[in-house]
């Protein structure tokens, strides 16, 4: 799977910008940004926030908040994707690693975002739960996480996006990880759903 993203990194932004790309089905990127802005309420108070973009890819999910927070940590398994992020953003912290075993301190981030169905890239539900538990550990009290995942009807490449979740199942997983579910966007009849959780 890592090799897939290494190979795709150069053309990833073009796919994100293409309305015909599978990554933009049901206006997934626009809806994620809308959900992020609606949930975090970007403004003066966010200027002190530390944000992590988990599974950042080329960093597109961070764009609405990049200049409105104190710092952004771009975190991804792919060194090629991280190189693309460095070329796009002139400030940030760039960290290569596995979201199941993050290298960050406990209670380090105010906001964690994860766009690109990171949880669905995992081999099992247990691995997805590990990622949620790590996010909870690294989030400050009263922090917010916004993420998306592949729903049960998702038709994306199952060799890459290996695990699908129903909405109720994801709510239970987030609760088991310690989070409080605040909002959900989408339904089990859509390709991708989004969720906001807090600590």
C-alpha positions in Angstrom: 0.0 0.0 0.0 2.8 2.4 0.9 4.3 1.8 -2.6 0.9 2.9 -4.2 1.0 6.3 -2.5 4.7 6.7 -3.3 3.9 6.2 -7.0 0.8 8.4 -6.9 2.3 11.3 -5.0 3.4 13.4 -8.0 -0.2 13.4 -9.5 -2.1 13.4 -6.3 -3.0 17.1 -6.2 -4.3 16.8 -9.8 -6.6 14.0 -8.7 -7.8 16.0 -5.8 -8.6 19.0 -8.2 -10.3 16.8 -10.8 -14.1 16.7 -10.2 -14.2 13.4 -12.1 -11.6 11.7 -9.8 -12.9 9.0 -7.4 -11.4 11.1 -4.6 -14.0 13.8 -5.4 -17.1 11.6 -5.6 -20.0 13.2 -3.8 -17.8 16.4 -3.5 -15.7 14.7 -0.8 -13.0 17.3 -0.5 -15.4 20.3 -0.5 -17.6 18.6 2.0 -14.6 17.8 4.3 -13.5 21.4 4.2 -17.1 22.6 4.9 -17.4 20.1 7.8 -14.0 21.3 9.2 -14.9 25.0 9.1 -18.3 24.3 10.6 -17.0 22.2 13.4 -13.8 24.0 14.4 -15.2 27.5 13.9 -11.9 29.0 12.6 -11.2 32.4 14.1 -9.1 34.3 16.7 -9.1 31.5 19.2 -7.6 29.0 16.7 -4.4 31.1 16.4 -3.0 29.3 19.4 -3.9 25.9 18.2 -1.5 23.1 17.3 -2.9 21.0 14.5 -1.9 17.6 13.2 -2.8 16.5 9.7 -2.7 12.7 10.2 -2.1 10.7 7.0 -1.6 14.1 5.4 -0.8 13.0 1.8 -0.1 16.3 0.0 -1.6 18.4 2.8 -4.8 19.6 1.0 -7.0 18.9 4.1 -5.0 21.4 6.1 -5.4 24.3 3.7 -8.4 26.1 5.4 -6.5 26.2 8.7 -2.9 26.4 7.7 -2.4 30.1 8.3 -4.9 30.3 11.1 -3.2 28.1 13.7 0.1 28.3 15.7 1.6 25.2 14.1 0.8 22.4 11.7 2.3 19.0 11.9 2.1 17.0 8.7 2.3 13.3 9.5 2.4 10.5 6.9 4.0 7.2 6.1 5.1 8.2 2.7 8.3 10.3 2.4 7.3 11.2 -1.2 4.0 12.7 0.0 5.8 14.6 2.7 8.2 16.0 0.1 5.2 17.2 -1.8 3.8 18.9 1.3 7.2 20.6 2.0 7.1 22.0 -1.5 3.6 23.4 -1.0 3.8 24.9 2.6 6.5 27.2 3.7 5.9 26.5 7.4 5.2 23.3 9.2 6.6 20.3 11.0 7.0 17.2 8.7 7.1 13.8 10.4 7.3 10.4 8.7 5.7 7.5 10.6 2.8 5.1 11.2 -0.4 6.5 12.7 -0.8 3.3 14.8 2.4 4.1 16.6 2.8 7.9 16.5 6.0 9.5 17.9 4.2 12.4 19.5 3.8 13.3 23.2 0.5 12.8 25.0 -1.8 15.8 24.8 0.2 17.6 22.1 -2.5 18.7 19.6 -5.7 20.8 19.8 -7.0 19.7 16.5 -6.3 16.5 14.5 -7.6 16.1 11.0 -7.5 13.1 8.8 -8.9 13.3 5.3 -8.4 10.5 2.8 -10.0 7.6 4.6 -6.9 6.7 6.6 -8.9 4.3 8.8 -10.1 2.4 5.7 -6.5 1.9 4.5 -5.9 -0.4 7.5 -6.0 -4.2 7.3 -8.4 -4.6 10.2 -10.8 -2.9 12.5 -8.3 -3.4 15.3 -5.7 -1.3 13.4 -8.2 1.4 12.8 -9.1 1.5 16.5 -5.3 1.7 17.3 -5.2 4.9 15.2 -8.2 6.4 17.0 -6.6 5.5 20.4 -3.3 7.2 19.4 -5.2 10.3 18.2 -7.0 10.4 21.6 -3.7 10.0 23.5 -2.0 12.9 21.5 -5.0 15.2 21.7 -5.3 17.9 24.4 -8.3 18.0 26.7 -11.3 19.5 24.9 -9.5 18.9 21.6 -11.3 18.1 18.3 -10.7 15.4 15.7 -12.3 15.5 12.2 -11.8 12.4 10.0 -13.4 10.5 7.2 -13.8 6.8 6.2 -15.1 4.5 3.5 -18.7 3.5 4.0 -20.1 0.0 3.2 -21.1 1.0 -0.4 -17.7 2.5 -1.2 -16.4 1.2 -4.6 -12.8 2.3 -4.3 -9.9 -0.2 -4.9 -10.3 -2.8 -2.2 -6.6 -3.6 -2.4 -5.9 -0.1 -1.1 -9.0 0.9 0.9 -9.3 -2.4 2.6 -11.8 -1.8 5.5 -15.2 -0.3 5.3 -17.3 0.8 8.3 -21.0 1.5 8.9 -21.8 4.8 10.7 -22.9 3.1 13.9 -19.8 0.9 14.0 -17.6 4.0 13.7 -19.4 5.8 16.4 -18.8 2.8 18.7 -15.1 2.6 17.8 -14.7 6.3 18.5 -16.4 5.9 21.9 -14.2 2.9 22.7 -11.1 5.0 22.0 -12.4 7.5 24.5 -13.9 10.2 22.3 -17.3 11.9 22.5 -19.0 11.9 19.0 -20.2 15.5 18.2 -21.3 15.3 14.6 -21.5 13.0 11.6 -21.8 14.0 7.9 -23.1 11.4 5.4 -24.9 8.1 5.7 -24.3 4.4 5.0 -25.6 5.0 1.5 -22.7 7.3 0.6 -19.1 6.5 -0.5 -17.4 8.5 2.3 -18.6 9.7 5.7 -17.1 12.3 8.0 -17.1 12.5 11.8 -16.2 15.1 14.5 -15.2 13.8 17.9 -13.9 15.6 21.0 -11.9 14.6 24.1 
